[in-house]
């Protein structure tokens, strides 16, 4: 077998492996999303009318928040990690400005989200939603930790 054939085969195997990992991550994210929807639906006790208006707003918000938190933030962190040892102060300042802009976008997104919800559910449920999201994240983290401890045993 020629070296070029071996290299092509390796690239093919690597691409399949990375695609499988990507699909697995998407599947895991969808699974968590479903768990969260079930949790919030139960705990928020939305009427049918509230739910019909709430979920499209919430889903759009979550998708945009995920993009800002993960895609943009990871890009900035990657940029920092690639050049941290040779980064000039000017480059660091530009990167810091980009990070600040990303945080500001997140803040404005959350503010717009709350404003959009005000006409859909009462303010008490908006506050409860914020608490429930934190509760869900803690619950998810606890499950993850417990899974890790079980594997060690």
C-alpha positions, 0 to 999 in steps of 0.5 A: 500500500502506498504512503499516499493511500495510507494518508488518505485512509487516515484522513478518511478515518479521522473525518469519520471520527470527528463527524461521529463526535460532532453528531454525538455532541448534537445528540447530547445537546438535543437530549439536554434541551428536551430535559430542560423543556420538560423541566421548565414546562412542569415547573412554570405551569404555563397555560396552553395560551402562554406555552404557545407564545412562550416556547418560540420566544424561548427557543429563539433566545436559547439558540442565539445565546448558545451561538454567542456563548459558544461559537463567538466565545470559543473563537475569541478564546482560541484566538487568545490561546494561539497567540498569547505568548506573542500577543502585543498589547494592542492585539490584547486590547482589541481582543478584550474589546471583542470579548466586551462586545460579546458580553454586551451582546449577551446582556442585550439579548437577555434584556430583549428576551425579558422584554419579549416575555413581559407580554406573554407571561406575568413578571412573577413567572419571568423571575421564576424562569430565571431561578428554574434555569439555574436550578436545572443547570445545578441539577444537570451538573450534579448528575454529571458529577455523580456519573463521574464518581460512579465511573471511578468506583 
